[in-house]
Amino acid sequence: ERLVASCGRKAAASTSTAAPADAERLVASCGRAALEQLVLSSLRAGAPISLKQLEGSARPPPARAAVRVGTAVAQFEDAGPFSLLPVDLLVKVLENCYLPVKLTFAIEVCKGLRPLRFVADLWSVVRTSLQDAQRLGHHYETVDWITSRNLVRFAQWLPDADKVTELSLLISKGFAPDDVSATLALFPGVERLSLTGQGMNKKILTLMAKVQRPALRILDLDWGQVGAATVLAVLKTAPSLESLASHKLSGDILEGLAKLLREARQGGTPLLTRLRQTGRYAENVTPFAGVAAGALFPELQEFTISFALRGPSPPLPTAPLQGANLRRLHIYDMIYGFTASDASPHLSDASLACFIKTFVSGCPRLESLCLSHGRKYLSRGETL
């Protein structure tokens, strides 16, 4: 980090056309791996990093260029009232629609809209779910508007499937593993991948583990009751992983992932910056595993987790979570809510104070903090 800062200062000083603030902005827009490559090349060449090198390594801004159909078409012909709309406007509207609506416009509405198939920006993000991905219970949704076989046909229908950067497939029960694997193979350039749903099984994961995904940076993955070895075989195919979300995180998975990422970087620090548990019933992650995540992933900036403690005084770690880079810490449940009516899962005041100190005191750069003690669920015949 000192080398990166030093070379960043040299880059700013070595060019007369860029203000220091511009150099700082460029450094901030570069990924950690890209900065390391710049530092190594600078040391080997014995020369400071140039502004041009920084610009070449910076990630492009999220803003998109103006949309065109093909190369020159400025409007849709013979598309009825839609012919009166600017192409950019119609595409922007459709970008915010669910995938079935996009397909309806591109295939069924009228022949004049068939060129929508060739608008890359319209298909750069592919999601099969019809619900908000952040909605609680999203993983229990059933996708019945498309079959797994038609999912393959859709991927084959897209002229630029290799340019899709974000793919979100909600796998329902009954989806054929071979179809899921064939669909994934048609999207080789995906950087953000979400594979969730009740249909995720060992065969799908086993097939996934056979394909390397060097471009994959963000992964949301369900794996049901599959063992850690199968899951880690999939994670091994993504050596550049920066974000992991799952319904079934566990201490074994976190330890195994940290080992894989270190090996992929020849012993270097794992670059994982975001770790998120998507389910609230978290019996596989203990506070001890939560604290260990800080040491396993020193670059961690966002950590969302839940626990299933049983009060009033459960065993807790004595060493604090070390989150030197942590900005967001969200703990949505501390306690296990499904207990007998005559038992209380709530933490005692002393345990609660110890828990908060353990998870907060070692995180000096926090900007967003959410702590929820949790709730107790009662059957209809029970009373508090």
C-alpha positions in Angstrom: 0.0 0.0 0.0 2.9 2.4 0.7 4.4 1.5 -2.7 1.0 2.2 -4.4 0.7 5.6 -2.6 4.3 6.4 -3.4 3.9 5.6 -7.1 0.6 7.5 -7.2 2.4 10.6 -5.9 5.2 10.1 -8.5 2.6 9.8 -11.3 0.9 13.0 -10.2 4.3 14.8 -10.1 5.6 13.4 -13.4 2.9 15.0 -15.5 2.3 18.7 -16.0 -1.2 18.2 -17.5 -2.9 16.6 -14.5 -3.7 18.1 -11.1 -3.1 16.0 -8.0 -6.8 15.6 -7.5 -7.1 14.1 -11.0 -4.4 11.5 -10.1 -6.1 10.7 -6.9 -9.4 10.1 -8.8 -7.6 7.8 -11.2 -6.0 5.8 -8.5 -9.3 5.5 -6.7 -10.9 4.1 -9.9 -8.3 1.4 -10.4 -8.8 -2.0 -8.8 -6.3 -3.3 -6.3 -4.9 -5.9 -8.7 -4.4 -3.3 -11.5 -2.5 -1.0 -9.1 -0.3 -3.9 -8.0 0.6 -4.6 -11.7 1.4 -0.9 -12.2 3.7 -0.9 -9.1 5.5 -4.0 -10.2 6.1 -2.7 -13.8 7.3 0.6 -12.4 9.8 -1.1 -10.1 11.1 -3.4 -12.8 11.5 -0.6 -15.3 12.9 1.9 -12.7 10.5 4.5 -13.9 7.5 6.3 -12.3 3.9 5.4 -13.2 2.6 7.7 -15.9 -0.8 9.3 -16.1 -1.4 7.4 -19.3 -0.8 4.1 -17.5 -3.2 5.1 -14.8 -5.9 6.0 -17.3 -5.4 2.7 -19.1 -5.9 0.7 -15.8 -8.9 2.7 -14.5 -12.3 1.0 -14.6 -14.7 2.7 -17.1 -17.4 4.9 -15.5 -20.9 3.4 -15.3 -22.4 6.0 -17.6 -23.3 4.5 -21.0 -22.8 6.0 -24.4 -25.7 6.9 -26.7 -27.6 3.8 -27.9 -27.7 2.9 -31.6 -29.4 0.0 -33.3 -26.8 -1.7 -35.5 -24.5 1.1 -36.7 -26.6 3.8 -38.3 -30.3 3.3 -37.6 -31.7 6.3 -35.8 -35.3 5.2 -35.5 -37.5 2.2 -36.0 -39.3 1.9 -39.3 -42.9 0.5 -39.6 -43.3 0.2 -35.9 -46.5 2.3 -35.6 -46.4 4.9 -32.8 -43.1 3.5 -31.6 -41.5 4.9 -34.8 -42.1 8.4 -33.4 -39.9 7.7 -30.3 -36.2 8.3 -30.3 -34.4 5.0 -30.1 -32.5 6.0 -27.0 -35.7 6.8 -25.1 -37.5 3.5 -25.9 -34.4 1.5 -25.0 -34.0 3.4 -21.7 -37.6 2.5 -20.9 -37.2 -1.1 -21.8 -34.0 -1.4 -19.8 -36.1 -1.0 -16.6 -38.5 -3.7 -17.6 -38.4 -7.4 -16.7 -36.9 -9.8 -19.3 -40.3 -11.2 -20.6 -41.4 -7.7 -21.5 -38.1 -7.0 -23.3 -38.6 -10.2 -25.3 -42.2 -9.4 -26.1 -41.2 -6.1 -27.6 -38.2 -7.6 -29.5 -40.1 -10.6 -30.9 -43.9 -10.2 -30.8 -45.1 -6.6 -30.9 -44.3 -5.9 -34.5 -41.6 -6.6 -37.1 -40.5 -3.0 -37.0 -39.2 -3.5 -33.4 -37.2 -6.7 -34.3 -33.9 -4.6 -34.4 -34.2 -4.4 -30.6 -32.4 -7.7 -30.7 -29.2 -6.0 -31.8 -29.2 -3.2 -29.2 -26.4 -4.4 -26.9 -27.2 -2.1 -24.0 -30.7 -3.6 -23.8 -29.3 -7.1 -23.1 -26.1 -6.2 -21.1 -28.0 -7.3 -17.9 -30.0 -10.5 -18.1 -32.3 -11.4 -15.2 -34.9 -14.2 -15.2 -36.5 -13.3 -11.8 -39.7 -11.2 -11.6 -39.0 -10.0 -8.1 -36.5 -7.5 -6.6 -33.3 -9.4 -5.9 -33.0 -7.7 -2.5 -36.5 -8.8 -1.4 -36.6 -11.2 1.6 -37.7 -14.6 0.3 -36.5 -13.9 -3.2 -34.6 -17.2 -3.2 -37.9 -19.1 -2.8 -39.4 -17.7 -6.0 -40.4 -20.0 -8.8 -39.7 -19.0 -12.4 -42.4 -20.5 -14.6 -42.4 -18.1 -17.5 -39.4 -19.8 -19.2 -38.1 -23.4 -19.1 -34.4 -24.3 -18.8 -34.4 -25.5 -22.5 -35.8 -22.1 -23.7 -33.2 -20.4 -21.5 -30.6 -22.0 -23.7 -32.5 -20.9 -26.9 -32.7 -17.4 -25.6 -28.9 -17.3 -25.0 -28.4 -18.6 -28.6 -30.8 -16.0 -29.9 -28.8 -13.1 -28.5 -26.3 -11.9 -31.1 -23.9 -10.6 -28.5 -24.2 -12.9 -25.6 -20.5 -12.7 -25.1 -20.9 -9.0 -24.2 -23.4 -9.6 -21.4 -21.7 -8.4 -18.2 -24.4 -9.2 -15.6 -26.3 -12.5 -15.5 -28.9 -13.3 -12.9 -30.6 -16.7 -13.2 -33.1 -17.9 -10.7 -33.1 -21.7 -11.0 -36.4 -23.4 -10.3 -37.0 -27.0 -9.4 -37.1 -29.0 -12.6 -34.5 -27.0 -14.5 -32.1 -29.5 -16.2 -28.5 -29.1 -15.0 -27.2 -29.6 -18.5 -29.3 -26.7 -19.8 -28.1 -24.5 -17.0 -24.5 -25.4 -17.8 -25.1 -24.8 -21.5 -26.6 -21.4 -20.8 -23.7 -20.3 -18.6 -21.3 -21.3 -21.4 -22.9 -18.9 -23.8 -22.1 -15.9 -21.5 -18.3 -16.1 -21.1 -17.8 -12.4 -20.3 -20.0 -12.2 -17.3 -18.5 -10.1 -14.4 -21.6 -10.2 -12.1 -23.3 -13.6 -11.7 -26.3 -14.6 -9.6 -27.3 -18.2 -9.5 -30.0 -18.7 -6.9 -33.2 -20.6 -6.3 -34.5 -24.0 -5.0 -33.3 -25.8 -8.2 -29.6 -25.3 -7.4 -28.1 -28.8 -6.8 -24.9 -30.7 -6.8 -24.9 -31.6 -10.5 -25.2 -27.9 -11.5 -22.3 -27.0 -9.2 -20.2 -29.9 -10.5 -20.7 -28.8 -14.1 -19.9 -25.2 -13.1 -16.6 -26.2 -11.5 -15.3 -27.4 -14.9 -15.3 -23.9 -16.5 -12.9 -21.1 -15.5 -14.3 -17.6 -15.0 -11.4 -15.2 -14.8 -13.6 -12.2 -15.5 -16.1 -12.9 -12.6 -15.8 -10.4 -9.8 -19.3 -10.5 -8.1 -21.0 -13.8 -7.3 -24.4 -14.5 -5.6 -24.7 -18.3 -5.3 -27.1 -20.8 -3.7 -26.0 -24.3 -3.0 -28.7 -25.9 -0.8 -27.3 -28.8 1.2 -24.3 -29.4 -0.9 -21.0 -30.0 1.0 -18.2 -27.4 1.3 -15.8 -29.2 -1.1 -18.3 -28.9 -4.1 -18.9 -25.3 -3.4 -15.2 -24.5 -3.1 -14.5 -26.2 -6.4 -16.9 -23.6 -8.0 -15.3 -20.7 -6.1 -11.9 -21.8 -7.3 -12.9 -21.0 -10.9 -13.2 -17.3 -10.0 -9.7 -16.1 -8.9 -10.6 -12.4 -9.3 -13.6 -12.6 -6.9 -14.3 -9.3 -5.1 -17.8 -10.0 -3.7 -19.6 -13.1 -2.5 -23.2 -13.4 -1.4 -25.0 -16.6 -0.3 -27.9 -17.9 1.7 -25.6 -20.6 3.2 -22.3 -19.1 4.3 -20.3 -21.1 6.8 -17.0 -20.9 8.6 -15.6 -23.8 6.4 -16.6 -21.9 3.2 -15.0 -18.7 4.4 -11.7 -20.3 5.4 -11.6 -22.3 2.1 -12.3 -19.3 0.0 -9.6 -17.2 1.7 -7.1 -20.0 1.0 -8.2 -20.3 -2.7 -7.9 -16.5 -3.3 -4.4 -16.4 -1.7 -3.2 -19.3 -3.8 -4.6 -17.6 -6.9 -2.5 -14.5 -6.1 0.6 -16.5 -5.2 0.2 -15.9 -1.5 -1.0 -12.3 -1.9 -3.8 -10.8 0.1 -7.3 -11.8 -1.0 -9.1 -8.9 -2.7 -12.6 -9.8 -1.5 -14.2 -6.5 -0.4 -17.8 -7.5 0.0 -19.3 -10.5 2.0 -23.0 -10.8 2.3 -25.2 -13.4 3.8 -28.6 -13.3 2.1 -30.6 -15.4 4.6 -31.5 -14.6 8.1 -31.5 -18.1 9.5 -27.8 -18.5 9.9 -27.0 -21.5 12.0 -23.8 -22.3 10.0 -22.0 -19.0 10.9 -20.9 -18.5 14.5 -19.6 -15.2 15.9 -16.1 -16.9 16.0 -16.3 -17.3 12.2 -17.6 -13.8 11.8 -14.6 -12.4 13.7 -12.2 -14.6 11.8 -13.5 -13.1 8.5 -11.7 -9.9 9.3 -8.3 -11.6 9.4 -9.2 -13.9 6.4 -10.2 -10.9 4.2 -8.2 -7.8 5.2 -9.6 -5.8 2.3 -13.2 -6.3 3.4 -15.3 -3.1 3.1 -18.9 -4.4 3.4 -19.9 -7.2 5.7 -23.6 -8.4 6.1 -24.2 -11.3 8.4 -26.7 -12.9 10.8 -26.2 -15.3 13.7 -28.3 -17.8 15.7 -27.2 -17.3 19.3 -29.2 -18.7 22.2 -29.2 -16.5 25.2 -28.8 -15.4 27.8 -25.0 -16.0 27.8 -23.7 -17.8 24.8 -19.9 -18.2 24.2 -18.4 -15.2 22.4 -15.0 -14.4 21.0 -12.7 -12.4 23.2 -10.7 -10.9 20.3 -12.4 -8.2 18.3 -13.3 -8.2 14.6 -10.3 -6.6 12.8 -11.9 -4.5 10.1 -9.3 -1.8 9.3 -11.0 -1.2 5.9 -14.6 -2.0 6.9 -17.1 0.7 5.9 -20.4 -1.1 6.3 -21.3 -3.6 9.0 -24.8 -4.9 9.0 -25.8 -7.7 11.5 -29.5 -8.3 11.0 -30.0 -11.0 13.6 -28.0 -12.0 16.7 -30.3 -14.6 18.2 -32.1 -17.7 17.2 -35.8 -17.0 17.3 -37.4 -20.4 17.2 -37.2 -21.6 20.8 -39.7 -23.1 23.2 -42.3 -20.8 24.8 -40.7 -21.1 28.2 -37.2 -20.3 27.0 -35.8 -17.0 26.0 -33.2 -16.7 23.3 -32.5 -13.0 24.2 -29.0 -12.0 25.2 -28.3 -10.7 28.6 -27.2 -7.1 29.0 -23.6 -8.2 29.6 -23.5 -10.5 26.6 -25.0 -7.9 24.4 -22.4 -5.3 25.5 -19.7 -7.9 24.9 -21.0 -8.8 21.4 -21.2 -5.1 20.3 -17.7 -4.4 21.6 -16.3 -7.4 19.8 -17.8 -6.5 16.4 -17.4 -2.7 16.5 -14.3 -1.7 18.5 -11.9 -3.0 15.8 -13.5 -1.2 12.9 -12.3 2.5 13.1 -13.5 3.5 9.6 -17.2 2.4 9.8 -19.6 4.7 7.9 -22.8 2.5 8.1 -23.7 0.3 11.1 -26.8 -1.8 11.6 -27.2 -4.0 14.7 -30.4 -6.0 15.2 -30.8 -8.1 18.3 -33.5 -10.3 16.5 -36.9 -11.6 17.3 -38.6 -14.6 18.9 -41.3 -16.4 17.0 -44.4 -17.9 18.7 -46.9 -20.5 17.5 -50.6 -19.6 17.7 -51.0 -21.4 21.1 -48.0 -19.7 22.7 -47.8 -16.5 24.7 -44.8 -14.6 26.0 
